[in-house]
Amino acid sequence: MSNRITVGLDASGADSAAADWAANEAELRGATLELVHAEDWVSARSRCRP
């Protein structure tokens, strides 16, 4: 079993609470914390247009 905690971040607002929880759990368990960000490419492209 891996000694890693992975949490997904998606800019939803709830991701901040999830990251905090995961960081606390990782510290308590002596685990590595892995943060993963996902974004919809269509939305990301529309923000880059002038």
C-alpha positions in Angstrom: 0.0 0.0 0.0 1.2 3.5 -0.9 1.9 6.0 1.8 0.5 8.9 -0.3 -2.6 11.0 -0.1 -3.8 12.5 -3.4 -6.4 15.3 -3.6 -7.9 16.9 -6.7 -8.2 20.6 -7.1 -10.7 22.1 -9.6 -11.2 25.7 -8.5 -14.6 24.9 -7.2 -14.2 26.5 -3.8 -14.5 23.2 -2.0 -11.1 22.2 -3.2 -9.5 24.5 -0.6 -11.1 22.6 2.2 -10.2 19.3 0.6 -6.6 20.3 0.3 -6.5 21.4 3.9 -8.0 18.1 5.0 -5.5 16.1 2.9 -2.6 18.1 4.2 -3.6 17.4 7.8 -4.1 13.7 7.0 -0.7 13.5 5.3 1.0 15.1 8.2 -0.7 12.8 10.7 0.1 9.7 8.8 3.6 10.8 7.7 2.4 10.4 4.1 3.4 12.3 0.9 0.8 14.8 -0.2 0.0 14.9 -3.9 -2.1 17.8 -5.3 -3.7 17.2 -8.7 -5.3 20.0 -10.7 -7.8 19.5 -13.5 -9.3 22.0 -15.8 -11.6 21.9 -18.8 -9.5 22.9 -21.8 -12.4 24.6 -23.5 -12.9 26.9 -20.5 -9.2 27.5 -20.2 -8.8 28.5 -23.8 -11.7 31.0 -23.7 -10.0 32.8 -20.8 -6.8 33.2 -22.9 -8.5 35.1 -25.8 -8.2 38.9 -25.9 
